[in-house]
Amino acid sequence: MLSPERIERLRGQLDAARRRIDTARSRAGRVATAAGTVAATTGLFTPEFTGQSLLATAVATGAGLAVLPTGRAEGQQKGASIVMYLAPGVGLTGVLIAERMVSGVHWGEALAVALWSAGTFWLRPARSARHMLVPPLPPLPKPTGDLVVQEQAVAAHPAAQWWAERVAIEDGAAPGTLLEDIERTGESAMRAVIRSAIPGVPVPEISTRRLSALMDVPQDLITVGPVPGRGASVQLLTVGSADSAMDAHTVWATRIAPLAMPGATITAINFGRMSTAVDMTKEDA
């Protein structure tokens, strides 16, 4: 007995094969339409190749009709699909015979060639006939998981948008990464977490020299290092020198603690996703 996973895998392989065959049929139909247009246009000026063109049209139409799965339909659907499939070949045959019977080049012949070529190219009756009998597979869904995550990150902060457009692109300084937890630490300083867009994949080696060129910031003011307590799928980016007035310890001690938690001090800060509670102690009065 095949496992459900194996059955699903086989179904996916069969669907992929059907899509490739359908694509090949579509391209063959385009080639046949182009060949018919060439044959009909040539027939406007010389009847020398009319016989060969009629024979090729009959062979191609008959071969296609022989493999058309009409056994899956009955009644009007079967008849309609056969008529639709024969329409291009019968129409081309009529145009070729008319060109053979009319001497010289007549505007009506040129109009017939143009109508047959345009109608067959745009309407594709033979392809529609096959799809009437065997509906095509739905298009493959586009992967959106990573795109949704990236769009959320881009919309969250202008720096994240700049990172996605200039740094995280293919052949960029940090391809396949996102910029998160962006924090301003000074007038010209910031701190953020660089995360791999694919879970479980480490952040690639990032050249501070390339970041310096992109940001137009001195290279010695840019650092990329590990995030405390986290794995290699995230890195800590710091740019510039943090102002003491913007330091987390200072902000807590001067702005938050006196109003919300008098006497409390921060002893540790966890950057990135919070995995453990922040360790805070309260000084003895």
VENTA-V836982 format. One record per helix or strand. SS is the DSSP state (~ for helix, > for strand). FROM is the first residue (numbers start at 1). LEN is the number of residues. Records with the same first field share a line. If there is no record, write none. Layout:
SS: FROM-LEN ; FROM-LEN
//
This chain:
~: 4-42 ; 50-17 ; 70-3 ; 75-27 ; 107-17 ; 125-9 ; 145-12 ; 158-10 ; 208-8 ; 219-3 ; 244-3 ; 248-13
>: 177-10 ; 189-8 ; 222-5 ; 234-6 ; 264-3 ; 280-3
//
